Amino acid sequence: MKKLFKPVLSLIAIATMVACGGAADKSNEVTEEAAVETVEDVTTEETVNVNTSESSVMWMGQIVGGIKSHNGTVKVTEGSLTLKGDEIVGGNFTVDLTSMNPLDSNYTEDQPAEKLVGHLSSGDFFMTDSFPTASFVIKSADAAAMTVTGDLTVRGITNTETINDVAIDTEAGTAVGSLTFDRQKYNVAFSTGAKDFVLSDDIELTIDLKM
């Protein structure tokens, strides 16, 4: 009986040690998982206002084939961005289309910059007397693809558009991106009627928001 009793005790001891060791390992795993979840939960969403005096949107339109182009800026009048860490998850901004400021040099005495602004402000283009602002409201974002998708409203017409090359620098307080939209979708439908002087339907925007 004594010879049988010692091996039985040994087996019980080994089983106990293994069980305790396994429990300890699982306990560590649970603790580590909880720690990871805690770290992830620490990152909260924060909404910051856009600094309108330092922000701007650059615009560019051109003749098909790049024969000639015009570019300039419009002022940002209001906006906010919702951030989660260094990723953008929501927000909006509005620009003042009556603040169009041409920056290129493709003008003459007969065709001054002021004449271009007057035409762009008319019913042929943005009809700023009735629709003085344009806006973008963020609906979703893909940090990996560096894109933000949302609703662009121009001349009272809203379509879903995507801002590409989105980059957020929380330390510098900047958010930049580029957006190209088809003006025909917003009834910005002016045409010269000349086959060799066709205006591109694409309007390119470079967005530079300061926080």
C-alpha positions in Angstrom: 0.0 0.0 0.0 2.8 2.5 0.8 4.4 1.9 -2.6 1.2 2.7 -4.3 0.4 5.7 -2.1 3.6 7.7 -3.0 3.1 7.6 -6.8 -0.5 8.6 -6.3 0.6 11.6 -4.2 3.2 12.5 -6.8 0.7 12.4 -9.6 -1.7 14.6 -7.6 1.2 17.1 -6.9 2.2 17.2 -10.6 -1.4 17.7 -11.7 -1.8 20.5 -9.2 1.3 22.3 -10.4 0.3 22.0 -14.0 -3.2 23.2 -13.2 -1.9 26.1 -11.2 0.6 27.0 -14.0 -2.1 26.9 -16.6 -4.4 29.0 -14.5 -1.6 31.5 -14.1 -0.9 31.6 -17.8 -4.6 32.2 -18.6 -4.8 34.8 -16.0 -1.9 36.6 -17.6 -3.5 36.4 -21.0 -6.7 37.9 -19.7 -4.8 40.6 -17.9 -2.9 41.4 -21.1 -6.1 41.5 -23.2 -7.7 43.8 -20.7 -4.7 46.1 -20.8 -4.9 46.2 -24.6 -8.6 47.0 -24.5 -7.9 49.7 -21.9 -5.3 51.4 -24.1 -7.6 51.3 -27.1 -10.4 52.9 -25.0 -8.2 55.7 -23.9 -8.3 57.3 -27.4 -11.4 59.4 -27.4 -13.0 61.6 -30.1 -12.3 65.3 -29.9 -14.0 68.0 -32.0 -11.9 71.1 -32.8 -12.9 74.3 -34.6 -11.3 75.3 -37.9 -9.2 78.5 -37.7 -11.0 80.3 -40.6 -8.6 83.2 -40.7 -5.7 80.9 -41.6 -7.5 78.2 -43.6 -8.2 78.3 -47.4 -9.3 76.3 -50.3 -7.4 76.6 -53.6 -9.4 76.1 -56.8 -8.3 75.4 -60.4 -10.1 75.2 -63.7 -8.6 74.7 -67.1 -9.2 74.3 -70.8 -9.2 70.7 -71.9 -5.6 69.7 -72.8 -4.1 72.1 -70.3 -3.9 74.9 -72.9 -4.9 77.5 -70.3 -5.9 77.5 -66.7 -7.0 79.7 -63.9 -6.5 79.2 -60.2 -7.1 81.1 -56.9 -8.5 80.8 -53.4 -11.8 81.1 -51.5 -12.1 81.8 -47.8 -13.3 79.3 -45.3 -16.1 80.8 -43.2 -16.7 78.0 -40.7 -15.9 74.4 -39.9 -15.0 71.8 -37.4 -13.2 68.5 -37.4 -13.8 65.5 -35.2 -10.6 63.6 -34.5 -9.8 60.3 -32.9 -6.1 60.4 -32.2 -4.5 61.4 -35.5 -7.4 60.2 -37.6 -10.3 62.2 -38.8 -13.7 60.7 -38.2 -16.1 63.6 -38.9 -16.6 67.2 -39.5 -17.6 69.9 -42.0 -16.4 73.1 -43.5 -18.0 76.0 -45.5 -16.4 78.3 -48.0 -17.5 81.8 -49.2 -17.8 81.7 -53.0 -18.0 85.5 -53.1 -14.4 85.7 -51.9 -12.9 84.2 -55.1 -9.4 85.5 -55.5 -7.5 84.6 -58.7 -3.8 84.0 -58.3 -2.7 83.1 -61.8 -1.3 85.5 -64.4 -3.4 84.6 -67.4 -5.0 88.1 -67.7 -4.8 91.1 -70.0 -6.2 94.6 -70.0 -9.1 93.4 -72.1 -9.6 90.3 -69.9 -8.7 91.3 -66.3 -9.0 89.0 -63.3 -12.1 91.0 -62.2 -13.9 90.0 -65.4 -13.2 86.3 -64.6 -14.5 86.7 -61.1 -17.6 88.4 -62.4 -18.3 85.5 -64.9 -17.6 82.8 -62.3 -20.0 84.5 -60.0 -22.8 84.7 -62.6 -25.5 82.2 -63.4 -23.2 80.6 -66.0 -21.1 79.2 -63.2 -21.7 79.5 -59.4 -24.6 82.0 -59.2 -23.2 83.4 -56.0 -26.0 86.0 -55.5 -28.3 83.1 -54.8 -25.8 80.5 -53.5 -22.9 82.4 -51.9 -21.5 79.4 -50.1 -20.5 75.8 -50.8 -20.0 73.2 -48.1 -18.7 69.7 -47.4 -20.0 67.4 -44.7 -17.9 64.4 -43.8 -19.8 61.0 -43.7 -17.0 58.5 -43.4 -13.2 58.2 -43.5 -10.6 55.6 -44.5 -7.3 56.3 -42.8 -5.5 53.5 -44.6 -6.6 54.9 -48.0 -6.1 58.5 -46.8 -9.6 59.4 -48.0 -12.6 61.2 -46.6 -16.1 60.8 -48.1 -19.0 63.2 -47.6 -21.6 65.4 -49.1 -20.5 68.4 -51.3 -23.1 71.1 -51.8 -22.7 73.6 -54.6 -25.6 75.8 -56.0 -28.0 74.0 -53.6 -27.2 70.6 -55.2 -25.6 67.9 -53.1 -23.6 64.9 -54.3 -21.3 62.4 -52.6 -17.6 63.2 -53.2 -14.3 61.9 -51.9 -11.4 64.0 -50.7 -8.1 62.2 -51.4 -4.5 62.4 -50.0 -5.9 63.4 -46.6 -3.1 64.2 -44.1 -3.7 65.2 -40.5 -0.9 66.7 -38.4 -2.3 67.2 -34.9 1.0 68.8 -33.6 1.1 71.4 -36.4 -2.7 71.7 -36.3 -3.3 71.1 -40.0 -5.6 69.0 -42.2 -5.1 68.9 -46.0 -6.5 67.0 -48.9 -7.5 67.3 -52.6 -10.9 67.0 -54.2 -11.8 67.0 -57.9 -15.5 67.3 -58.8 -17.5 67.4 -62.0 -19.1 70.8 -62.3 -21.9 69.5 -64.5 -23.3 67.6 -61.6 -23.9 70.9 -59.8 -25.4 72.8 -62.8 -22.2 74.8 -63.3 -22.7 74.1 -66.9 -21.2 77.0 -68.9 -19.7 76.1 -72.3 -17.8 78.3 -74.7 -19.3 76.5 -77.7 -15.9 76.4 -79.4 -14.5 73.0 -80.3 -10.9 74.2 -79.8 -11.6 76.0 -76.5 -13.5 73.5 -74.4 -13.6 74.1 -70.6 -12.9 71.0 -68.5 -15.8 69.8 -66.4 -13.3 69.0 -63.6 -12.7 71.6 -60.9 -9.8 70.8 -58.7 -9.7 71.8 -55.1 -6.8 71.8 -52.6 -8.0 72.0 -49.1 -5.9 73.4 -46.3 -7.5 73.6 -42.9 -5.9 75.0 -39.8 -7.0 74.0 -36.3 
